[in-house]
Amino acid sequence: MIDILLATYNGEKFIEEQIESLLSQTYKNWKLIIHDDGSNDNTVNIIKKLQEKDERIILIEDGIKCGGAG
């Protein structure tokens, strides 16, 4: 099993295309763990919509804002 970690922040322009790309891969033994850093656009709603499509997508909603990759 491969865990894919994805950090998001105001990524509504590209997040759906990114996740759909993962979903279309031939290798299927993975899960996608997403942590959003307090987006104020439609990013989280898009992720939730895609979660309904595939149970391998996990969104962590903990209210923690990291402010960067570090």
RODO-2510 file (C-alpha; in nm, 4 decimals, decimal comma):
residues 70
     n   res          X          Y          Z
     1     m     0,0000     0,0000     0,0000
     2     i     0,1289     0,3442    -0,0937
     3     d     0,0248     0,6535     0,1017
     4     i     0,0183     0,9725    -0,1020
     5     l     0,0296     1,2918     0,1044
     6     l    -0,1153     1,6103    -0,0413
     7     a    -0,1175     1,9523     0,1206
     8     t    -0,3710     2,2007    -0,0161
     9     y    -0,4424     2,5699     0,0131
    10     n    -0,6798     2,7572    -0,2176
    11     g    -0,6231     2,5041    -0,4945
    12     e    -0,9688     2,4960    -0,6506
    13     k    -0,8280     2,5666    -0,9979
    14     f    -0,6230     2,2467    -1,0099
    15     i    -0,7228     2,0110    -0,7269
    16     e    -0,9873     1,8169    -0,9175
    17     e    -0,7569     1,7558    -1,2138
    18     q    -0,4780     1,6477    -0,9770
    19     i    -0,6946     1,3970    -0,7940
    20     e    -0,8595     1,2680    -1,1120
    21     s    -0,5100     1,2010    -1,2463
    22     l    -0,4379     0,9801    -0,9456
    23     l    -0,7700     0,8023    -0,9831
    24     s    -0,6936     0,7178    -1,3454
    25     q    -0,3587     0,5495    -1,2729
    26     t    -0,3315     0,1782    -1,3401
    27     y    -0,1756     0,1061    -0,9994
    28     k    -0,4651     0,0971    -0,7530
    29     n    -0,3139    -0,0015    -0,4164
    30     w    -0,2854     0,3481    -0,2676
    31     k    -0,4644     0,5967    -0,0489
    32     l    -0,4549     0,9740    -0,0746
    33     i    -0,4290     1,1645     0,2524
    34     i    -0,5067     1,5348     0,2143
    35     h    -0,4544     1,8098     0,4702
    36     d    -0,6005     2,1492     0,3852
    37     d    -0,4311     2,4547     0,5338
    38     g    -0,7410     2,6697     0,5768
    39     s    -0,8497     2,7274     0,2184
    40     n    -1,1121     2,9976     0,1724
    41     d    -1,2083     2,8946    -0,1796
    42     n    -1,3896     2,5811    -0,3007
    43     t    -1,0955     2,3407    -0,2499
    44     v    -1,2429     2,1464     0,0431
    45     n    -1,5835     2,1100    -0,1262
    46     i    -1,4184     1,9692    -0,4382
    47     i    -1,2219     1,7196    -0,2284
    48     k    -1,5376     1,6128    -0,0434
    49     k    -1,7161     1,5580    -0,3750
    50     l    -1,4311     1,3356    -0,4922
    51     q    -1,4305     1,1487    -0,1595
    52     e    -1,7808     1,0297    -0,2423
    53     k    -1,6403     0,8841    -0,5636
    54     d    -1,3498     0,6941    -0,4057
    55     e    -1,2946     0,5794    -0,0469
    56     r    -0,9146     0,5941    -0,0874
    57     i    -0,9358     0,9742    -0,0585
    58     i    -0,9000     1,0858     0,3031
    59     l    -0,9399     1,4502     0,4026
    60     i    -0,8002     1,5590     0,7380
    61     e    -1,0016     1,8484     0,8762
    62     d    -0,8327     1,9407     1,2010
    63     g    -0,8345     2,3212     1,1828
    64     i    -0,4538     2,3338     1,2043
    65     k    -0,2927     2,5892     0,9730
    66     c     0,0726     2,5147     0,9073
    67     g     0,1431     2,8099     0,6810
    68     g     0,3789     2,6225     0,4511
    69     a     0,5343     2,2911     0,3632
    70     g     0,7741     2,2974     0,6589
***
